[in-house]
Every structure is written in C-alpha cells, then in structure tokens.
C-alpha cells in the first residue's frame, strides 16, 4: 500500500472517530477516557496507587515542570539515561514504535523519558537525545535529589556503577502507562510494541 493510500485510510478512520465522538457528546454518552474498562489489571503489591506521584523536574527545553504538566492524558513513562549502551535504546525504540502504531489510528500517546543520570543528562543532552528518539517524547532531568524523588515515587531502582566519565547506571526497566489519575498499566521488556499498543488502546477506549 502506497503512502497516499495509507493517509487516505487514516483520515477516513479519524473522520469516523470525530463523527462518533460528536454524536456521543450530543446524547450525553461521553465517558472518562482514563477509566479502566475491564482491561487487564496490573498486579502490584500494595495496588496501583503505590506507583506515581508528584515530581518537579526540568524538561529538555529547560522549563521547570511538574507531573501534571507532562501527564495530561495516557502517557508512557520510562526511566533510563542517554549513555545507556543497550537496554534503554531498545526499550525507548519500542515505546516510540508504540506511539507510532497508535498515531496511525488517530490516538495521541505522548512519551516521557526521565533520566536516572542527572550528572551527565543536562537539558541540552536530553534535547539532542529526544530529537533523534521521537518528537512525541519529553525528556526530563533535574538535581540528583529531584531525580531521586521522582524515581522513588515510581518505585524505580537505580544505582551508579563504576567510576570515571564512562560509568554506567543500573536501573529497573519498566514502562508505565500513566494517566492524570494514576497508573493504568505497566510493561516489561519482553512486551512488544504491538502488545503495549493493544493494552493501551483498551484503557483509552
């Protein structure tokens, strides 16, 4: 299928969604798009409320942001660092592919990349990284204390490993699907972009 055909199909689906959405609004059938619609519930000790919470960080554009500024709807959140040699690039590429899969269906799913290496990952470094990664991502950094607080809110483990300029950072590798109301789902490394897109679409409806 050529690019013109793909675009035609996409706009046809999007137009249908807009019409149906307008009809639902007219008859009072609009529902909260972040409500769990009998989607598979993640198994977390202590429940979903233990994941996520307030943070104050700095975006790759140099702006001070809080969680409400970057999580305005369903959003993929991942903790990693730009110097990560293998795991982070693979996970983030998969998350970027997820965003593209849903974008093809007219669904906007932003991504947030929070560094666990604020010593090296300045806003300028993150800006270059997310520019290559995907335009749908926001990179976040901050002081060591700010980053540690954000990681603690998401129960993310990280630890500096090694010395010198080429040190690594050990860290957990979950991707979280967050909404303004909290955690919707989380994904492991073995979950594919198609799997994540399908489970995300369930929550978005």
Order of alpha helices (4+ residues) and beta strands (2+ residues): alpha-beta-beta-alpha-beta-alpha-beta-alpha-beta-alpha-beta-beta-beta-beta-alpha
